[in-house]
Amino acid sequence: MKKNAALAVSLSLLVTSSAFAAEGKQPAPIEALEKQGFEIKGEFKAPGDLKGYAMQYQGQGTTVYLTPDGQHAIMGNLVDSAGKNLSDEQVEKFVYAPMAKAMWQNLEKHRWIAAGDAKAPQIVYVFADPYCPYCTQFWEQAQPWLKSGKVQLRVLLVGMLRPDSGQKAAAIMMAKDPSKTLADYENSKGKIALQKPEKITPEVGEALKANLTLMDDLGGNATPSIYYLNAEGRLQQHQGMPDAATMKTIMGEK
C-alpha cells in the first residue's frame, strides 16, 4: 500500500513537472522575482541539491538558488567550505560576458572615426565632444600606441558641451576625409577653424543622436568616456582623462 502511494506521488510529481515544462513556467519564487523585473539569463546545477539561476536586474547580475522543495529561493553568493565564491563564475558566464559582447557589438555598429592601424590588437572606443579639452589630451596621450600599431582608437563624436558642439562634430563627420580632419583638429588642440555645415545631413544628425543615446545607455556622463575589453574579454569603462597607470591598463604595452 505504501509502495503504491509512493508511486502515485511520483507519477503526480512527474505530471506536474511535465506540465510546468510544457507551459514554460518557473517555480513560484522564481516567477515572483521575474514579476519584480529580474530576468533569467541562465540555469545551472548548484551544490547541496540546489538549482541555481543567474539573473539580471537593472544591469546588475546576481545568483538565486532554489531550495529542493521548490518553494523558497535564496538570493546572493554561494561559498564553499574554503570560502570560495561559487557564484561569480556563473554571473560572469551568463550575465556579464553576454552583456559585454552585446555592448561591444553595439559600439561597432555606431558611427565612429578611426585613428590607428585597423589590424591593431587592441581597440578602444571613446566618446568625445569637439570642445572637450580632456578629449584632446587623451588623443595626445594615445599617440604612441597609435603610431606603434598597438591600438586603434575609434572616436564616437557627440554634441553635448556647447550649443554648437553638434555642428562642429558634424563638420568633422561630413568632411571628405573624417579621419584626417579629426586628426588635424585634435593635433591643433582645437584651434583650426572647422567649416560648420549650414545644414547637417539627416544621416549625420541621426548618427550624432545615436552616439549620445548609446553613451547614456552605457553609463557615460562625461567626455571622454572610454570603453575597451580587458584580457578576459569583459567590457571596461573609464570616464575622464586617465592617469598614466590607467592609460597603460586601457592601451596595453606601447
N, C-alpha and C positions, 0 to 999 in steps of 0.2 A: 504494500500500500504506500509506504514511504517512497519506494523507488518510483512508482507511477506518479506520485505527487511531484517528485523532483523532476521527472521527465516532462510533466506538464508545465512546470515553471520554466524549464529550459526552453521548451518549444514556444512558450509565451514570450520570453525574452528575445528569442530568435525572430519571431514575427514582429515584435515591437522594433527591434533593431533594423530589420529589413524595411519596415515602414518608414523609419526615420531616414534611412539611406535613400529610399525611393523618392521621398519628398524633399531631400536635401536639407533636412532640419539638423540643428545642432542641439546638444544638451541645454536644458533651461538656463543654467548660469552663463553659458557662452552666448546664448541668444539675448540674454539680458544685457550683456556687455555690448553686443552689436547694436542694440537699440539705443545705447548711450553714445554711439559713434565710434566704437572700436571696430577695426577691420581685421579679419583673419588673413594673415599673409602666409601662414604655413602651419602644419601639424607635425608632431614628432612624438616618439615614444620616450618617456622620461623614466628615471629610476623610481622604485617604490610603487610600481603598478600605476603610475600617474600618466595621464595623457597630456602632452604639452601642446600649447598653441603659441605661436609667435603672432603678436597683434600690434597694430599701429593706431595711434591716436594723436591727431593734430601734429603729424610729422615725427612723432617720437615712437620708438619701438619698446615693447615690453613682452614678458612672457607670462602666460597664465597656465596654471596646472589644474586639471580636472581630477577630483577625488574618484576613487574606484566606484563609489555609489552613483556617480554622475549627477549628484545633487548639489555639490559645492565646488567652488573654484578658488584657487589661491593665486593672487597676483603678486609678481615680484621675482627676485632672483632665487635660484635653487643652488645650494652649495653642497659639496660632498664632505666626507669626514676630514679631509685635509684643508677644508676651507676654500677649495677651488670653485669659482663661479662657473656653473654649468649652463647658465642662461645666455651669457654674452655671445657665444658661438651661434646659437640659434637665432638671436636677434640680428646678428650681423648677416647670417646666411639668408634669412627670409625677409628682412625688413631693409636694413641699410645698404646691402650690396645691390639689390634690385633698384632701390631708390636712387643710389648714386649713378647706376647705369642709365636710368631713365632721365635724370637731370643732365647727365653728360651728353646724351643724345639730343636733348632739347637745346643745349648750348650749341651743339654742332649745326642744328637746323636754322638757327637765327643768323642774322646778317652781321658778319664781323669782317674786320680788315686785318689781314695777316702781315706780320713782320717776322722775318727769320726763315730758316730752311723748313720747307714743307715736310721734309723727312726727319726732322729733329725728333729725338726720342722722348722729349718732354713737351707737352702742350700746356700752355697757361692761358686762361681766358681772363680778361679784365674789362670791367665796365668803366668807361671814362667819359667825363664831360670836358668839352674843349676849354672851359675856363678853370679847370681844376689844376692848381699848381702841383699838388701831390701826384697827380697822374703823370705830369711831365717829369717829376722827379723819379717816379717809378720807371718811366720809359728810359731815362738816362741810366739808372742803375742796372737795368736789364740788358743794356747793350753788349757787355762782354759775353753773355750767354747767347745772345742772338748772333753775334759775329762768329762765335766758335761753332755754331751749328748745333748746339746742345738743346736749344729751346726755340719753339715757335710761339710767338705771342699773338693772340687773337683778340683784337680790340673791338668791343661792342660799344659803339658810341650812344650816349644818351643826352638828352637835353633837360637839365634839372636845376642848374645853379643860377642861371640868369634868364631873363625873358627871351633873349636871342640865342641861347645855347643851342636850341634845336636848329636854328638857321645855320649856325657855324658847323654843327655836326653834319647837317645836310650838304653844306658846301664841300666838305671832305668826301662824303659818301657819293656825291654826284659828280665828283671830279673825273676826268678822263682816266687817271691812274690814282685811285684812292690810297693805295699803299704808299706811293711816293709822296702824295700830298700830305698824308698823315705824318710821315717821317719828317718832311720838310717843316711842317708846322711845329711838331714836338721838338725837333732839333733847334728851332729858333726860339724855343721857350714861349711859344705862342705869340711871337711878335710879328710874324709875317701876316700880311693882310689876306684874308680869305674873301673871295668874291661870293658874297651871300646871295643865294638864288632869290629872285623875286617871288617865285612860286616853287614850293617843294613838291616834287612829283609824288603822286599817290603811293607809289611803291616804297619810296624812301620814307615818306611820312608814316606809313604803316609799320615799316621796319623800326623806326625810332620808338614808336609806341610799344611795339612788341618787345624791344630790348628793355625798355623801362619796366614793363609789366613783369618780364622774366626776372629782372634784377630784384624786384619786390618779392616775387614768388620764392626766390632763393634766399630771402632774408637780408638782402643788401640794402643799406640805408645811407650809404656814403660812398663817395668815389675817392680813390679807386676801390672797387670791390673785385677781389681776385679769387679765382677758382682753379683748382688743379687736383690731380689724382695722386695720392701718396703711393708708397711702394706696394701696399696691399690692395690698391685699386679703389680706395674709398675716397669720395669727393671731399675736398677740404676747402675751407673758406678763410679769407683774410680780408679785413676791411681797413682801409687807410694805408699809409706808406709803411712798408715793412722795415724793421731794423736789419742790420747786416746778417744776423744769425737766421732770422726768419726768411730773409731773401734767399739764403742758401738752401733752406728747407724747401722753399717753393720751387726754386730753379734747379737744384742739384749741383753737381760739380761743374765748374766752368770749362 
